[in-house]
Amino acid sequence: MGDDAEELFVSIMKRFGTSFEGINFGVYFPGEPTAGFWYLASLMGIPDRKHRSLTVRHLLAVINRGQWFDPPNSENTSAKPNSDSRLGGD
């Protein structure tokens, strides 16, 4: 898993107490040796079809739930955060 992703998830665990038990990081993030390749490939318009997308919307839902759960195959973009969320929603 890339160092940046690891730092992000550790920060979320510390700040919100979110559990990421059960996540398969290799499904969402390339290993550090290949992360640079995939970044350069993306700049040239070559999509990374090996790794699933992880949206900010889903990551916020995980934080609000307090534990990891796999995203649905297609994110529902009409969902709105709960008003009593851990992140201080409206």
Secondary structure, 3 states (H helix, E strand, C coil): CCHHHHHHHHHHHHHHCCECCCCCHHHHCCCHHHHHHHHHHHHCCCCCCCCCCCCHHHHHHHHHHCECCCCCCCCCCCCCCCCCCCCCCC
